[in-house]
Amino acid sequence: MKSKSKEKIKQAVRESYGKVARAGGVTIGTNPAASCCNPSETSTETARGESCGCVLPGVSAKQMSALMGYSREDIISVIEGANTGLGCGNPVALASLQPGETVVDLGSGGGFDCFLAAKKVGQTGKVIGMDMTPDMVGKARENAEKMGMSNVEFRLGEIENLPVADNSADIIMSNCVINLSTDKLSVYREAFRVLKPGGRLAISDILATTTLPEEVQQDLALVAACVGGAATIEDTEKLLKEAGFQDIQIKPNDESRELIRQWNPAKSENAADYVVSAYIEAVKPS
Ligand SMILES: C[S@@+](CC[C@H](N)C(=O)[O-])C[C@H]1O[C@@H](n2cnc3c(N)ncnc32)[C@H](O)[C@@H]1O
């Protein structure tokens, strides 16, 4: 991919998620194409008049989060608007966080995973949410303030070039974001740099089960919808190895196919045939 088109893709992604942030989350109105990972089709009304509904017509972000593996307790522990329903799994559960740990969340959106992580690491720990979309960072900061959470901070920046010190994090988590990056090797290299020796990755993301057709990869709506930029499972493993990670585990969730089928614009209804949500774990050698 030429660098000009990479910049164009990044701009389209930023614009899409800026719209979501300004709308207060992805909501489902009369437009069934609106979805978590289809932010270009946001609406401000839900079928039920709820704010921050997501993904399936008539299904709220809270209901979707339950399907993604979040407990009821987690879902009701954050304020309205913090959970924009933009994830594709539950990396917080995967991370097995301990009190005192430092966590970096790549592409933190409205801050939902950061707030859950902050509770787990406690006052002796710290969570840094990173996002390249100014409106998302603004929204997450507002949510943190409303929730009185002092061990979470949100930084504006790109996950390919993290404004975070070397060897400073115990865990890097991410939820449905790395597929959106046009330079995934830089993302994993940066994660490796920022992790302490022995630090771990806990990622939920959309991966391709086969090489995506060129027209899907070049379709900006499909890229922003978390489909067009998905790397294959094999390439993801190679990139993680190249960045220096060991103990790499990639576990696709076949049950996510139905969810993905519902996410996307009509023209991508076959997307579920070639992408899947997966959990990715890896360790920086001690
Ligand atoms: C699908 S949303 C996921 C948000 C959040 N992780 C969640 O689960 O709700 C993707 C987020 O990643 C951000 N993002 C996409 N590409 C990025 C990049 N290259 N660097 C930093 N943030 C990025 C977007 O601005 C958006 O907030």
The ligand as a MOL file (V3000), in Angstrom:
LIG
                    3D

  0  0  0     0  0            999 V3000
M  V30 BEGIN CTAB
M  V30 COUNTS 27 29 0 0 0
M  V30 BEGIN ATOM
M  V30 1 C -13.4760 0.1980 17.0480 0
M  V30 2 S -13.0090 1.5310 18.1230 0 CHG=1
M  V30 3 C -12.6300 0.6430 19.6240 0
M  V30 4 C -12.6520 1.5350 20.8500 0
M  V30 5 C -12.4250 0.8170 22.1870 0
M  V30 6 N -11.2430 0.0180 22.1770 0
M  V30 7 C -13.6280 -0.0240 22.5500 0
M  V30 8 O -13.5000 -1.2510 22.6450 0
M  V30 9 O -14.6840 0.5430 22.7620 0 CHG=-1
M  V30 10 C -11.4310 1.9870 17.5030 0
M  V30 11 C -10.7460 3.1470 18.2380 0
M  V30 12 O -9.3740 3.1460 17.8960 0
M  V30 13 C -8.9520 4.4440 17.5380 0
M  V30 14 N -7.8610 4.2700 16.5460 0
M  V30 15 C -7.9420 3.7200 15.3160 0
M  V30 16 N -6.7420 3.6890 14.7170 0
M  V30 17 C -5.8630 4.2360 15.5990 0
M  V30 18 C -4.4570 4.5060 15.5520 0
M  V30 19 N -3.7340 4.1860 14.4830 0
M  V30 20 N -3.8810 5.0840 16.6310 0
M  V30 21 C -4.6270 5.4140 17.7300 0
M  V30 22 N -5.9660 5.2070 17.8220 0
M  V30 23 C -6.5730 4.6120 16.7740 0
M  V30 24 C -10.1940 5.1270 17.0060 0
M  V30 25 O -10.0930 6.5260 17.1300 0
M  V30 26 C -11.2840 4.5240 17.8820 0
M  V30 27 O -11.5010 5.2740 19.0530 0
M  V30 END ATOM
M  V30 BEGIN BOND
M  V30 1 1 1 2
M  V30 2 1 2 3
M  V30 3 1 2 10
M  V30 4 1 3 4
M  V30 5 1 4 5
M  V30 6 1 5 6
M  V30 7 1 5 7
M  V30 8 2 7 8
M  V30 9 1 7 9
M  V30 10 1 10 11
M  V30 11 1 11 12
M  V30 12 1 11 26
M  V30 13 1 12 13
M  V30 14 1 13 14
M  V30 15 1 13 24
M  V30 16 1 14 15
M  V30 17 1 14 23
M  V30 18 2 15 16
M  V30 19 1 16 17
M  V30 20 1 17 18
M  V30 21 2 17 23
M  V30 22 1 18 19
M  V30 23 2 18 20
M  V30 24 1 20 21
M  V30 25 2 21 22
M  V30 26 1 22 23
M  V30 27 1 24 25
M  V30 28 1 24 26
M  V30 29 1 26 27
M  V30 END BOND
M  V30 END CTAB
M  END
